[in-house]
Amino acid sequence: MHEMSLMLEIIKIVSEDARSHGFSKVDKIDVIVGDLSNVLPDALELAFFYFQKQGLGIPDENTELEIIREAAKAQCQTCLFEFIPDYRLAMCPKCGLPNGLLISGETFRVQSYEGCDER
C-alpha cells in the first residue's frame, strides 16, 4: 500500500512548510486525489489516521484531512467531444477513435492546509 509512504510525505511537507511560517499547529489538510491518480482515497485516509495516532509531525489528533476527489475527464482530439474515460488511454465514445486526451483526473497534491501558532 503505497498510500502510507504518500501520506508520510504529505505530513513531512506540510509540517516543514507550517514550521517555516511559524505555525505550531495544523488544523486541516486538503488533498486533491484524481480518479486516475493510482491513489486510493480510503487507504490514504487510513494512513493519515495511523500517522495521526503516532504523533508524527505537526498534525495532531484534532487535525482534519479532507480528500477532494477530482473526476476523470477526457476530450477527443478529433471531434472535441468531452467524456469520462475508464482508463488513461481513452477511446472516444462518439467517433470511436483512440484519441482522448485527459483533461483531469490524474492530480494528486496538497491543495492547502490551515494552521496557527498557539501561544
VOLUMVEX-698515 format. One record per residue: residue in three letters; x, y, z of N, C-alpha, C, O, CB in turn. Coordinates in steps of 0.1 Angstrom, whole numbers, always signed. Glycine has a CB too. Layout:
# VOLUMVEX-698515
<pt "ALA",<X,Y,Z>,<X,Y,Z>,<X,Y,Z>,<X,Y,Z>,<X,Y,Z>>
...
***
This chain:
# VOLUMVEX-698515
<pt "MET",<+8,-12,+0>,<+0,+0,+0>,<+9,+12,+0>,<+14,+16,+10>,<-10,+0,+12>>
<pt "HIS",<+11,+18,-12>,<+19,+30,-13>,<+13,+43,-7>,<+20,+53,-6>,<+23,+32,-27>>
<pt "GLU",<+1,+42,-3>,<-6,+54,+3>,<+1,+57,+16>,<+1,+69,+21>,<-20,+51,+5>>
<pt "MET",<+7,+47,+23>,<+14,+50,+36>,<+26,+59,+33>,<+27,+70,+40>,<+19,+37,+42>>
<pt "SER",<+34,+56,+23>,<+45,+65,+20>,<+41,+78,+14>,<+47,+88,+17>,<+55,+58,+10>>
<pt "LEU",<+30,+79,+7>,<+25,+91,+2>,<+20,+100,+13>,<+23,+112,+13>,<+13,+89,-8>>
<pt "MET",<+13,+95,+23>,<+8,+103,+34>,<+19,+107,+43>,<+19,+118,+48>,<-2,+95,+42>>
<pt "LEU",<+30,+99,+44>,<+41,+103,+52>,<+48,+115,+46>,<+52,+124,+53>,<+51,+91,+53>>
<pt "GLU",<+49,+115,+33>,<+55,+126,+26>,<+46,+139,+27>,<+51,+150,+29>,<+57,+123,+11>>
<pt "ILE",<+33,+137,+26>,<+24,+148,+28>,<+26,+155,+42>,<+27,+167,+43>,<+9,+144,+26>>
<pt "ILE",<+26,+146,+52>,<+28,+151,+66>,<+41,+158,+67>,<+42,+169,+74>,<+27,+139,+76>>
<pt "LYS",<+52,+153,+61>,<+65,+159,+62>,<+65,+173,+55>,<+70,+183,+61>,<+76,+150,+56>>
<pt "ILE",<+59,+173,+43>,<+59,+186,+36>,<+51,+196,+43>,<+55,+208,+44>,<+53,+183,+22>>
<pt "VAL",<+39,+193,+48>,<+30,+202,+55>,<+37,+207,+68>,<+37,+219,+71>,<+16,+196,+58>>
<pt "SER",<+43,+197,+75>,<+49,+201,+88>,<+61,+211,+85>,<+62,+221,+93>,<+55,+188,+95>>
<pt "GLU",<+69,+208,+75>,<+81,+217,+72>,<+76,+231,+68>,<+81,+241,+73>,<+89,+211,+61>>
<pt "ASP",<+66,+231,+59>,<+61,+244,+55>,<+54,+252,+66>,<+56,+264,+67>,<+51,+242,+43>>
<pt "ALA",<+46,+245,+75>,<+40,+251,+86>,<+50,+257,+95>,<+48,+268,+100>,<+31,+241,+93>>
<pt "ARG",<+60,+249,+98>,<+71,+255,+107>,<+78,+267,+101>,<+81,+276,+109>,<+81,+244,+110>>
<pt "SER",<+80,+266,+88>,<+87,+278,+82>,<+78,+290,+82>,<+83,+302,+81>,<+90,+274,+67>>
<pt "HIS",<+65,+289,+84>,<+56,+300,+86>,<+53,+303,+100>,<+44,+312,+103>,<+43,+298,+78>>
<pt "GLY",<+60,+297,+109>,<+58,+299,+123>,<+46,+293,+130>,<+42,+296,+141>,<+57,+314,+126>>
<pt "PHE",<+40,+283,+123>,<+28,+276,+128>,<+33,+265,+137>,<+43,+258,+135>,<+20,+270,+117>>
<pt "SER",<+26,+263,+148>,<+28,+252,+157>,<+17,+241,+157>,<+18,+231,+163>,<+30,+257,+172>>
<pt "LYS",<+7,+245,+149>,<-5,+236,+149>,<-11,+236,+134>,<-11,+246,+128>,<-16,+240,+159>>
<pt "VAL",<-15,+224,+130>,<-22,+223,+117>,<-36,+218,+120>,<-37,+207,+126>,<-14,+213,+107>>
<pt "ASP",<-46,+226,+116>,<-60,+222,+119>,<-66,+213,+108>,<-74,+205,+110>,<-68,+235,+120>>
<pt "LYS",<-62,+216,+95>,<-68,+209,+84>,<-58,+208,+72>,<-51,+217,+70>,<-81,+216,+80>>
<pt "ILE",<-59,+196,+65>,<-51,+194,+53>,<-61,+190,+42>,<-69,+181,+44>,<-40,+183,+55>>
<pt "ASP",<-60,+197,+31>,<-69,+194,+19>,<-60,+188,+9>,<-50,+194,+4>,<-76,+207,+14>>
<pt "VAL",<-64,+176,+4>,<-56,+169,-6>,<-65,+166,-18>,<-76,+161,-16>,<-50,+156,+0>>
<pt "ILE",<-60,+168,-30>,<-68,+165,-42>,<-63,+151,-47>,<-51,+149,-48>,<-66,+176,-53>>
<pt "VAL",<-73,+142,-49>,<-70,+129,-54>,<-78,+127,-67>,<-90,+126,-66>,<-72,+118,-43>>
<pt "GLY",<-71,+125,-78>,<-78,+123,-91>,<-82,+108,-92>,<-76,+99,-87>,<-70,+127,-102>>
<pt "ASP",<-93,+106,-99>,<-98,+92,-101>,<-88,+83,-108>,<-89,+71,-107>,<-111,+92,-109>>
<pt "LEU",<-79,+89,-116>,<-69,+81,-124>,<-55,+83,-118>,<-46,+81,-125>,<-70,+85,-138>>
<pt "SER",<-54,+87,-106>,<-41,+91,-100>,<-34,+78,-94>,<-22,+79,-90>,<-43,+101,-89>>
<pt "ASN",<-40,+67,-94>,<-35,+55,-88>,<-33,+56,-73>,<-25,+50,-67>,<-22,+51,-94>>
<pt "VAL",<-41,+65,-66>,<-41,+67,-52>,<-55,+63,-47>,<-65,+69,-52>,<-37,+81,-48>>
<pt "LEU",<-56,+54,-37>,<-69,+51,-32>,<-72,+60,-20>,<-65,+60,-10>,<-69,+36,-27>>
<pt "PRO",<-83,+68,-21>,<-86,+78,-11>,<-88,+71,+3>,<-84,+77,+13>,<-98,+85,-15>>
<pt "ASP",<-95,+60,+3>,<-97,+53,+16>,<-84,+49,+23>,<-83,+50,+35>,<-106,+41,+14>>
<pt "ALA",<-75,+43,+15>,<-62,+39,+20>,<-54,+51,+25>,<-47,+50,+35>,<-54,+31,+10>>
<pt "LEU",<-55,+62,+18>,<-48,+74,+21>,<-53,+80,+35>,<-46,+84,+43>,<-50,+85,+10>>
<pt "GLU",<-66,+79,+36>,<-72,+83,+49>,<-68,+74,+61>,<-65,+79,+72>,<-88,+83,+48>>
<pt "LEU",<-68,+61,+58>,<-63,+52,+69>,<-49,+55,+73>,<-45,+55,+84>,<-64,+37,+64>>
<pt "ALA",<-40,+58,+63>,<-26,+61,+65>,<-26,+74,+74>,<-17,+75,+83>,<-18,+63,+52>>
<pt "PHE",<-34,+84,+71>,<-34,+96,+78>,<-38,+93,+93>,<-31,+98,+102>,<-44,+106,+72>>
<pt "PHE",<-48,+85,+95>,<-52,+82,+109>,<-41,+74,+116>,<-39,+77,+128>,<-65,+73,+109>>
<pt "TYR",<-34,+66,+109>,<-23,+59,+115>,<-12,+68,+120>,<-8,+68,+132>,<-17,+48,+106>>
<pt "PHE",<-7,+77,+111>,<+3,+87,+114>,<-2,+97,+124>,<+6,+102,+133>,<+8,+94,+102>>
<pt "GLN",<-14,+100,+124>,<-20,+110,+134>,<-19,+104,+148>,<-15,+111,+157>,<-35,+112,+130>>
<pt "LYS",<-21,+91,+149>,<-20,+85,+163>,<-6,+84,+167>,<-3,+83,+179>,<-26,+71,+162>>
<pt "GLN",<+4,+83,+158>,<+18,+82,+161>,<+24,+95,+165>,<+35,+96,+171>,<+26,+77,+149>>
<pt "GLY",<+17,+106,+163>,<+22,+120,+167>,<+33,+124,+158>,<+42,+131,+163>,<+26,+119,+181>>
<pt "LEU",<+33,+120,+146>,<+44,+124,+137>,<+42,+137,+130>,<+31,+140,+125>,<+46,+113,+125>>
<pt "GLY",<+51,+147,+132>,<+50,+160,+126>,<+40,+169,+134>,<+37,+166,+145>,<+45,+159,+111>>
<pt "ILE",<+36,+180,+128>,<+27,+189,+134>,<+13,+184,+135>,<+7,+187,+145>,<+28,+202,+127>>
<pt "PRO",<+8,+177,+125>,<-6,+173,+127>,<-8,+165,+140>,<+0,+156,+143>,<-11,+165,+115>>
<pt "ASP",<-20,+168,+146>,<-22,+160,+159>,<-36,+153,+158>,<-42,+152,+147>,<-22,+170,+171>>
<pt "GLU",<-41,+149,+169>,<-54,+141,+169>,<-66,+150,+165>,<-76,+144,+162>,<-56,+135,+182>>
<pt "ASN",<-64,+163,+165>,<-75,+172,+161>,<-75,+176,+146>,<-84,+183,+141>,<-76,+184,+170>>
<pt "THR",<-64,+173,+140>,<-62,+177,+126>,<-72,+169,+117>,<-73,+157,+118>,<-47,+175,+121>>
<pt "GLU",<-78,+177,+108>,<-87,+171,+98>,<-81,+169,+85>,<-72,+176,+81>,<-100,+179,+97>>
<pt "LEU",<-84,+158,+78>,<-80,+155,+65>,<-92,+156,+56>,<-102,+149,+58>,<-72,+142,+63>>
<pt "GLU",<-92,+164,+46>,<-102,+165,+36>,<-97,+160,+23>,<-87,+166,+17>,<-109,+179,+35>>
<pt "ILE",<-103,+150,+17>,<-99,+144,+4>,<-109,+149,-6>,<-120,+146,-5>,<-98,+129,+4>>
<pt "ILE",<-104,+157,-15>,<-112,+163,-26>,<-110,+154,-38>,<-99,+153,-44>,<-108,+178,-29>>
<pt "ARG",<-121,+148,-43>,<-120,+139,-54>,<-121,+147,-67>,<-129,+156,-69>,<-131,+128,-54>>
<pt "GLU",<-111,+144,-76>,<-111,+150,-90>,<-116,+140,-100>,<-110,+130,-102>,<-97,+156,-93>>
<pt "ALA",<-127,+143,-106>,<-133,+133,-116>,<-124,+133,-128>,<-118,+143,-132>,<-147,+138,-120>>
<pt "ALA",<-123,+121,-134>,<-116,+119,-147>,<-124,+125,-158>,<-136,+123,-159>,<-113,+104,-149>>
<pt "LYS",<-118,+133,-167>,<-124,+138,-179>,<-114,+138,-190>,<-103,+141,-188>,<-130,+152,-176>>
<pt "ALA",<-119,+135,-202>,<-111,+135,-214>,<-118,+142,-225>,<-130,+144,-225>,<-107,+120,-218>>
<pt "GLN",<-110,+146,-235>,<-116,+153,-247>,<-110,+146,-259>,<-97,+145,-260>,<-113,+168,-247>>
<pt "CYS",<-118,+142,-269>,<-113,+137,-281>,<-106,+147,-289>,<-112,+158,-291>,<-125,+130,-289>>
<pt "GLN",<-94,+145,-294>,<-87,+154,-302>,<-91,+155,-316>,<-87,+164,-323>,<-72,+151,-301>>
<pt "THR",<-100,+146,-320>,<-106,+146,-334>,<-119,+154,-334>,<-120,+163,-342>,<-107,+132,-339>>
<pt "CYS",<-129,+149,-326>,<-142,+155,-327>,<-145,+165,-315>,<-156,+171,-315>,<-153,+144,-327>>
<pt "LEU",<-136,+166,-306>,<-137,+175,-295>,<-147,+172,-284>,<-151,+180,-276>,<-139,+189,-300>>
<pt "PHE",<-153,+160,-285>,<-163,+155,-276>,<-156,+153,-262>,<-146,+146,-261>,<-170,+142,-281>>
<pt "GLU",<-162,+158,-251>,<-158,+155,-238>,<-165,+144,-232>,<-177,+142,-233>,<-159,+168,-229>>
<pt "PHE",<-157,+135,-225>,<-163,+123,-219>,<-156,+118,-207>,<-145,+123,-204>,<-164,+112,-229>>
<pt "ILE",<-161,+109,-199>,<-155,+103,-188>,<-148,+90,-192>,<-154,+81,-196>,<-165,+100,-176>>
<pt "PRO",<-134,+90,-191>,<-127,+79,-196>,<-126,+68,-185>,<-127,+71,-173>,<-113,+83,-200>>
<pt "ASP",<-125,+56,-189>,<-123,+44,-180>,<-108,+43,-176>,<-105,+39,-165>,<-128,+31,-186>>
<pt "TYR",<-100,+46,-186>,<-85,+44,-184>,<-78,+56,-190>,<-84,+66,-195>,<-80,+31,-192>>
<pt "ARG",<-65,+57,-188>,<-57,+68,-193>,<-57,+68,-209>,<-57,+79,-215>,<-43,+67,-188>>
<pt "LEU",<-57,+57,-215>,<-58,+56,-229>,<-73,+55,-233>,<-79,+45,-230>,<-50,+43,-235>>
<pt "ALA",<-78,+66,-238>,<-92,+67,-239>,<-97,+66,-253>,<-93,+74,-262>,<-97,+79,-232>>
<pt "MET",<-107,+58,-256>,<-114,+57,-268>,<-126,+66,-268>,<-133,+66,-258>,<-119,+42,-272>>
<pt "CYS",<-127,+74,-278>,<-139,+84,-278>,<-152,+76,-281>,<-153,+68,-290>,<-137,+95,-289>>
<pt "PRO",<-162,+78,-272>,<-174,+71,-274>,<-183,+76,-285>,<-192,+70,-290>,<-182,+71,-261>>
<pt "LYS",<-179,+88,-290>,<-187,+94,-301>,<-181,+90,-315>,<-189,+85,-323>,<-186,+109,-300>>
<pt "CYS",<-168,+92,-317>,<-163,+88,-330>,<-155,+75,-330>,<-152,+70,-341>,<-154,+100,-335>>
<pt "GLY",<-152,+69,-319>,<-146,+56,-318>,<-131,+56,-320>,<-125,+45,-320>,<-152,+47,-328>>
<pt "LEU",<-125,+68,-321>,<-110,+68,-323>,<-103,+69,-309>,<-108,+74,-299>,<-107,+81,-331>>
<pt "PRO",<-91,+63,-308>,<-83,+63,-296>,<-76,+76,-295>,<-63,+76,-294>,<-74,+51,-295>>
<pt "ASN",<-83,+87,-294>,<-77,+100,-295>,<-81,+109,-283>,<-80,+121,-284>,<-81,+107,-307>>
<pt "GLY",<-84,+102,-271>,<-88,+110,-260>,<-77,+115,-252>,<-67,+108,-249>,<-97,+102,-251>>
<pt "LEU",<-77,+128,-249>,<-66,+135,-241>,<-72,+138,-228>,<-83,+144,-227>,<-61,+148,-248>>
<pt "LEU",<-65,+133,-217>,<-70,+136,-203>,<-70,+150,-200>,<-60,+157,-202>,<-62,+128,-193>>
<pt "ILE",<-81,+155,-195>,<-82,+169,-191>,<-80,+170,-176>,<-74,+179,-171>,<-95,+175,-195>>
<pt "SER",<-86,+160,-169>,<-85,+160,-154>,<-86,+146,-149>,<-90,+137,-157>,<-96,+169,-148>>
<pt "GLY",<-82,+144,-137>,<-83,+131,-131>,<-70,+124,-126>,<-70,+114,-120>,<-90,+122,-140>>
<pt "GLU",<-59,+130,-130>,<-46,+125,-126>,<-40,+132,-115>,<-29,+128,-110>,<-37,+125,-138>>
<pt "THR",<-46,+142,-110>,<-40,+151,-99>,<-38,+143,-86>,<-47,+136,-82>,<-48,+163,-97>>
<pt "PHE",<-27,+145,-80>,<-25,+141,-66>,<-16,+152,-60>,<-4,+152,-63>,<-19,+127,-65>>
<pt "ARG",<-22,+160,-51>,<-14,+171,-45>,<-21,+176,-32>,<-33,+175,-31>,<-11,+182,-55>>
<pt "VAL",<-13,+183,-24>,<-19,+190,-13>,<-24,+203,-19>,<-16,+211,-25>,<-8,+193,-1>>
<pt "GLN",<-37,+206,-17>,<-42,+218,-22>,<-40,+230,-12>,<-36,+241,-16>,<-57,+217,-24>>
<pt "SER",<-41,+227,+1>,<-39,+237,+11>,<-39,+231,+25>,<-42,+219,+27>,<-50,+248,+10>>
<pt "TYR",<-35,+239,+34>,<-36,+235,+48>,<-39,+247,+56>,<-36,+258,+53>,<-24,+227,+53>>
<pt "GLU",<-45,+245,+68>,<-48,+256,+77>,<-41,+253,+90>,<-41,+242,+95>,<-64,+257,+80>>
<pt "GLY",<-34,+263,+95>,<-26,+262,+107>,<-26,+275,+115>,<-31,+285,+110>,<-12,+257,+104>>
<pt "CYS",<-20,+274,+127>,<-19,+286,+135>,<-7,+284,+145>,<-2,+274,+146>,<-32,+289,+143>>
<pt "ASP",<-4,+295,+151>,<+6,+295,+162>,<-1,+296,+175>,<-6,+307,+178>,<+17,+306,+160>>
<pt "GLU",<-2,+286,+183>,<-9,+286,+195>,<+1,+290,+206>,<+9,+281,+211>,<-15,+272,+199>>
<pt "ARG",<+1,+302,+210>,<+9,+307,+221>,<+1,+313,+232>,<+6,+317,+242>,<+19,+317,+216>>
***
